[in-house]
Amino acid sequence: MKEQILTNARLILRDEVVTGTLVVRDGEIAEINQEISQLPQADNLDGEYLMPGLVELHTDNQEKYFTPRPKVDWPAHMAMATHDAQLIAAGITTSFDSVALGDIIGESTRVEKLDAMIKAIIESERVGLNRANHLLHLRCEVSYPGLMELFERYIGEDLVKLVSVMDHAPGQRQFPPENIPKYREYYMIKYGLSDDQMDDFIKLQQANSAQYADPFRRRICEVCHDRGIAIASHDDATLAHAQESAHLGMQVAEFPTTLEAARASHELGLKVLMGAPNIVRGGSHSGNIAAKDLASAGVLDILSSDYYPSALVQAAFMVANMEDNEYDLARAIGLVTANPAQAANLHDRGELKVGLRADLVQVNSHSVMPLVERVWCKGKRVF
């Protein structure tokens, strides 16, 4: 691969933004300096931003392409290619495609389509069809009775680099006792249940959680520690939840629902992850703590696009432009680059630094919103 010289760029480094030149050789960042190259082959970025490729730890964006409508199955490689294209256009060069192991409804579409989706992710990565680097994030529903069979089936795959544990039973994390009426209303509509059927449904979910959640959670953490796989909590709501997650050796706190849980997680060394759509929309669609409030408190560590890929770069710039926090642009971009990379033990990317992968994104900040202009993965232009 020939040398590439990207000059007159505003380089977003780990701790500062400088104007200068970045040189790529053999898929890696070879040089960084604060001069403007006069070489005729240099690519002049005209003062636009050059930042590391975005690292996405939690997206289920691919699901809509595998099943674009109810009862419609789309060819797996085509679904994967469309998902990949949308991520690249959003500047995401590393994606942890999140797949749910188990669901609150045992025979849900997620469970039925699981194997085909995982195989498509693995195969498309193996044969080089993807432009982004796709890895697997196993989302483990610990109140699902059949979870461990699924977990043991997939945990040995090389692409599995992140595992999260979640419990969506009524009375737990996302749905504490005071929110059970909301839980009841939501699932009655979603699954068309009568009052009596919903009563039975709640009793079953609570019984499953009481029987399986704690032993499954502990066993999954043990296996991940043995394999060196990063672990995330999910929807922690209290100090006790955060303390339990830290005790179990988790590195990431996904979507804590309260400031208490987020602050405790941050202070205990977990990286607090929130949704970029939460920033873009100005708050949580579920009525939980707003991500901007965690930024104001200085305990926001990672942003995830979750279900809307282009929200990631938008949210990072929005955080940097907010007046009620201490995140400058370099620190805000770290929310979507260096911090998620480090949390997932990916030490070869996430920063503009000599020797790291040349995963790069050129962003035009002169338009009405930050616009991804070009993207490189390991030095190869892919957008």
C-alpha positions, 0 to 999 in steps of 0.5 A, a space after each residue: 500500500 503506497 504512502 498517504 499524506 493527509 495535510 492541513 487537517 485539524 487532527 483530533 488527538 487524545 488530549 488536544 486538537 492541532 493543525 498538521 499532517 498525518 502520514 499513513 504507511 502499510 495500514 498504520 499511522 506512520 507520522 504525525 506533525 504540526 506542519 503543512 506538507 508542501 509535497 505535490 502528492 499530499 492530500 489537502 483537507 482544507 482545515 477539516 477535522 481528521 479523527 480516529 475511526 469510531 468504535 461502536 460497542 453496542 448496536 443492533 442496527 443489523 436486525 432491521 436488515 435481516 428482518 426488514 418486515 415481520 415474517 420477511 427474511 432477507 438474504 444474510 450477506 445482503 443484509 450484512 452488506 447494507 448494515 456495514 454500508 450504513 455504519 461506514 457512512 457514519 464513520 464507524 470503523 469498528 462495530 460490536 454487532 450486538 446479538 441477544 442470547 435469549 429474550 423475554 419471549 422464548 420463541 421470539 424472532 430474535 431467538 429464531 434468527 440468532 444463528 443465521 445472524 451470527 453466522 453471517 457476521 462471522 462469514 462476512 468478516 472471514 471472507 473480507 466482505 465488510 469494510 468496517 471491522 465487525 466483532 460480536 457483542 453477546 447480550 445475555 438475558 440472564 432470566 431466560 432459562 435456555 441462556 447457558 446453552 446459547 452462551 456455550 454455543 457461541 462464546 468460543 467464537 473468535 469474534 466475541 470480544 464483549 459480553 453484557 448481562 441483562 435482566 429485563 424481568 419486571 421488578 429488575 433494573 429497567 423495570 423497578 417495582 414502581 415501573 411495573 405498571 408501565 411494563 404491564 402496559 407496554 407488553 400487553 400492547 406488544 404481545 396482545 395479552 389479556 389482563 389474566 395472561 399478563 398476570 401469568 406472564 409477570 409471574 413467570 418472568 419474576 420466577 425465572 429471574 429469581 431462579 436463574 439470574 444470579 447463577 447465570 450472571 456469575 457463571 458468565 462472568 467467570 467464563 469471560 474472565 477466563 477468556 479475557 473477554 470484556 464484560 458489561 452490566 446493563 441498566 444498573 439503577 442503584 448503588 448496590 447494582 453498581 457495586 455488584 457489577 464492580 465486584 464481578 469484574 465488569 469493565 463497562 456500565 451500559 445505560 445506567 438508569 439513574 445518576 446514582 448508579 452512573 456516578 457509582 459505576 464511574 467511581 468504581 472504575 467502570 466506563 459508563 456507556 450511554 446512547 448517542 440518540 439520548 444526546 441528540 434527542 435531549 433525553 431518554 425515550 424510556 424516561 431514565 437519566 439523560 446522557 447530557 446530565 451525566 456529561 454535566 456530572 463528568 461521569 459519561 465515558 462512552 457513547 453508543 449509537 445503539 439503533 441509529 448509527 449516524 447519531 454517534 458523530 453528531 452526539 460527540 460534537 454536541 457534547 463538546 458544544 454544550 456549555 454545562 460540562 467540561 468536555 472539550 472536543 478532544 475529550 468528547 471525541 474520546 467518548 466514541 473512539 479511545 474510551 470504547 476501544 480501551 474498554 473492549 481491550 482493543 489497544 491497536 485503535 481509537 487514537 491518532 497515534 503513531 503505530 496504531 491502525 489507520 482507521 480515520 474519519 474526515 469530518 466537515 464541520 463547516 456544514 449545518 452539522 458535522 458531516 462525514 466526508 471520507 473514511 479509511 480502514 487500515 489505511 484503505 479508503 472505504 467511503 
